[in-house]
Amino acid sequence: MNVADIVTEFDAYYINSGQNMARLIQILNEKSITEECFTTVITDDTKWKAAQSEVSRLLQPFQKAWTPLGTVSFKPVSIDQFPFKMDFEDYPDELEATWLGFLADGNLDRSVWPFIRWLTETHILPKIKEDYELNEIFSGVQDDPTPGTAGAISTAMNGIKQVRNFWISESRISPIATGALATDPSAFVSQIEDFADAINTKYWMQNMELNMSQTLAKRYRRGYRSLYGKDTDFNGIKTTVEDTNLVIKGLPSHEGSNIIWCTPKSNAIRLMKKSQNMERVRVETAKRQIHLFTDFYSGIGFAIPEIVFTNNLELPA
């Protein structure tokens, strides 16, 4: 716990002068919204397995002779779940002789002090969601931690970019060539429309969200207004790509990346195990130290990689 600045500014003692939790102001946490792009499957399986089935051409011109045609083929696909955890410890006693003393309590059990509930609801649970959004679900590349050492950032799971690039390297996702994304908003809209035209025609009118960074989504909206005028049905949040059922969706997790992608939501799978633990923590005390922890599993992937439509930027080496 770092209360040094509070002590420096307000001195090392507590005087009740009406301060309360309403005066504890925090920076907004980023919400976990990328998970909304996926169909959530709750399962205890740490590796979800499925098979894509396909039948080759069947129809042929008529003749009396028996001329069988067509084969059934299966392609395997699996999605891994990865274990996450949160371990936090601190000594709340450090609060008592400071301006923050109202978060302390006379109870010897530190786990019931007001500080614990405030910390959990205001910071711990929102921060878990923010870390999942900004560090893991898109940019994560799984790597086993060093025993006894906290794991590195973005190493808890294989995120969207890693999964996408894996299937590209396996030749099961064929990227659509866009080249470098245009910085001019109007040109960017035209580029996105060209991307939409290059999607497999069977999926032209499928309802899909075209996922990208919030920066790119804002660029598209501004270009859309410029191209189609301010009198269009534009609400500043969702914008449909003209003559398609694609809806632009800006995601915090994609910030800093030029990857764009879409697929039917039923094809994007998010696995969860012990999912309720993303919303709760266990609190324990050891003498005067408090410990908060939780753990759960999560993983993302695509049931049919071939119907993931993405651009050709940030490809695997």
N, C-alpha and C positions, 0 to 999 in steps of 0.2 A: 504494500500500500504506500502510495506517495502522497503525503499531506504536507510536504515541505513548503509549497507555495502558500497554502492556507495559513500555516504557522507564521511564515514570514510577514504576510499581509495582516492577519488578524490576531497574532500572538498565540502562545501555547497555553491557552486556558479556555474553559467553556463558561460563558455567561448566557443564560436564556434571555435573549432579547427579541424573541418572536420569530427567530429563524426556523424554517421547516422545510419539508421536502419540495414544496413549491418553488423554493429558491435554488434548488439543484437543477441546473440547466444542462442538457446534453445535446451534442450534435446529432442530427438525424442519422439513423441507421438505414442502409440500403435494404429494401425489402427483397425477399427471395421470390422472384416472379418467373424465372426461367423454367422452374419446375412445372408451371402452367402449360408449357408447350408439349408436355408429355402425358401419356396415359399411365396413371400410377397403378402398379401391380403390387399388392401386399403379399409377400411370400417369405417362407423360411428358407427357401433355396438360395444358397449363395452363388449359384450359377444357374441361370434360367436358360433352358434349352428349347429350341423350336426348329422347325424345318420349313423352308419355302418349297411349295410344290408347284409344278408347272407341267402342262401337257403341250406337246408340239402340235403342229398342224394336223387336223383331222379331216376336214372337208375336201372332197375330190370329185372330179367328173364321174358320172355313172358309167358302169360297165357291168356285165353279168359275171365276169370273173371276180374271185375273192382277192382283193388287193389291200391287205391291212396297212394302215398308216397311222403313225403317232406313237409317241413314247411318253411315259410319265417319268419325271426326274425330280429329285429332291436335293436341296442345298441346305446344309446345316447352318444355324446361327445360334450364338449363345451370348448372353449378357451377364457380366459379373457384378456381384454386389461386393462392396468394400466396407470394412469396419471403420467407423469414426468414433472419436471420444472427445470429451472435454474434461480436463482436470484443472481445478482452480483452488488455490489456498491463500489464506491471509490471516492476519491478526487484527481483528476489529478493535482491540483495546487501544490502538493508536488513535482512534477517533475521540476518545473521552476527553482529553485535555486540549481540545481544539474547538473552533467555531462549529464543527460538525458533531459535537457531542450529543445532539438530539437523536442521532442514529444509534447511540449506545443504549445500554439498559443495565439495571442492577442485577439481572438474572445471571447466575453462574453459568448457565447453558447459553453460550454465545449463539447457538443456532436459532434462538427465538428472538434475538435482537432485531429491532426495526431495520437495521442495516441489511440483513440477509434478504428479507422480502423485497426491499427496495432494489438491491443489487441484482437479484434474480430477474425481477419483472422489468426493470428499466434498462439493464445492460446485458446480463448473461444470455437470456433467451433471444433477444433481438440480435446480439452479436453473433450467436451461432448461425442464425439465418443469413446474416450478412456475409460471414466467412464462407458459407456454403455457396452463396450466389457469386461473390466476387473472386473467390480463390479456387473453387473446386468444380462446379457443375459444367463450366465451359473450358477452363484452362488447365484443369487438373491432369497430371501424369503420375500415375501411381508408382510409389517407390517405398520399399520397406524402411521404416525408421531404424536408426541406430539404437540398439537396446539401451534403455535407461536415459535416452535423450529425446526431448520433444521433437516430433516430426517436423520436417521443413514445410513451408507454405506450398500449397498446390500439389501435394503428393499423396493425398488420401484416396483419390479415385481417378479413374480415367474419364475425363470430361468430354464434352461434345467434340471439341477440336481433335483430340487424340483418337476418339472412336471414328470420327469422319475420316481422318487421315489413314487410319488402319484399313478401312474398307476401300479407300482409294488405292492404297498400295496393293490390295488384294484384287484389284480390278473389278470390284463389285459396285463401286460408285464411280460414275464418269462425270468429272467436273465440266461445267459449262464455261467456255472461255469468255471472260469479260475484259481481261486486261486490267490495268490499274484503274481503280474507281475514280470517276470524275469528281473534281472538287467543285465545279460549277453546279449549283443545284438543278438547273434546268437540264443540263447535259446528263446529270446523274439519273434523273427521272427517265430520260430516254434510254439510258443504259439498263435500268431495271426493267423497262418494258421489253427490251431486246432479250434480256435474261429470261423473262417470262415466256417469250415466244419460243425459246430454245428448250423449254420443258417438254418432256414426252407428251405428245398430243392427247394421249388417253387421260392425262391429268390436268389438261388446260383449265377445265372448269370445276376441278375439285376445290372444296373449301380448304385452304391452307394459309397458315401465317408465314410470311417471309421474314425470317428472324435476322436481326442485324444489331449493331451497336446503337445506342441512343443517339449518338452523334450522326450516324448515317441516316437514322430514321428522321431526325430533324431536318437534315439536308434534303431528304426526299420530300417532306411536307412543304418546305419552302419552295422547292422546285415545282412541286405540284401546283401550288398557288400561282406561281409565275406562269406556268404553261397553260393552265386551265381556267385561271381567273378567280377572283375572290368571291364570285357568286356561286361557285360550286359548293356541293354539300361537304363542307370541310369543317370538322370539329376540332382539329388540332391534336387529336389523339390517335384515331385510326384513319388510315387512308388506304383505299383499295386501288390496286394497280388496274388501270383502265382496261376494259374488255376481258377481265379475268375475275376469279374469285379469290385472288391473293390479297391478303391484308398485311400491310407493313407493321411490324412489331419491333420496337426498340427495347433492347434488353441490357440491363446494367452489366451482366456477366460478360458481354461481348465488347465492352468498351476497350478501345485500343486495337481492336482487330478489324480487318476488312473482309472477314468471312461473312457471307450471306448464305442462308439455306432454308429449305422448306421441305415438308413431307406431310402426308395426312397424319393427323394427330394420333390415330389408331396405330400408326406404324412406329411412333416414337414412344419407347417404353422406359418408364422410370420405376425401378425396383425399390422397395422399401421393406425393411425388417426392423421390428421394434420401433416403428415410426412414431409412436406416442412419446418416445423419449426426446424427440426434438422440441417438445413443448414442456418438459419438466426436468428437474434436476434432483439429485439426492444431496442432502446436507448432513454432514457428520462433523463432530468435533473431537479433537484430541487435545485434552487439557484446554488451553486457551486459543488454540488455532482452529479455524473453521476450514472445512473441505467441501467443495461443491463438485459434483461430477455427473456425467451422463454418457451414454453410448448408444449407438444405433448403426444400422447398415443402410447403404444406398448405392445405386448404380444406374447408369443410363445406357441406352443403345437403341438399335433399329432392327425391327423384325425382318424387314426386307430392305437391305441396303440399296438395292437397285432403284428404289423410288425415293431416294433422298437426292434432292436437286440442290446443288451448291456451285459456287464459282471456283475458279482455278487459282485462287490466291492462297498463300500460306500453306502450300502443299508439303507433304513429307519429303525430307531430303533424299 
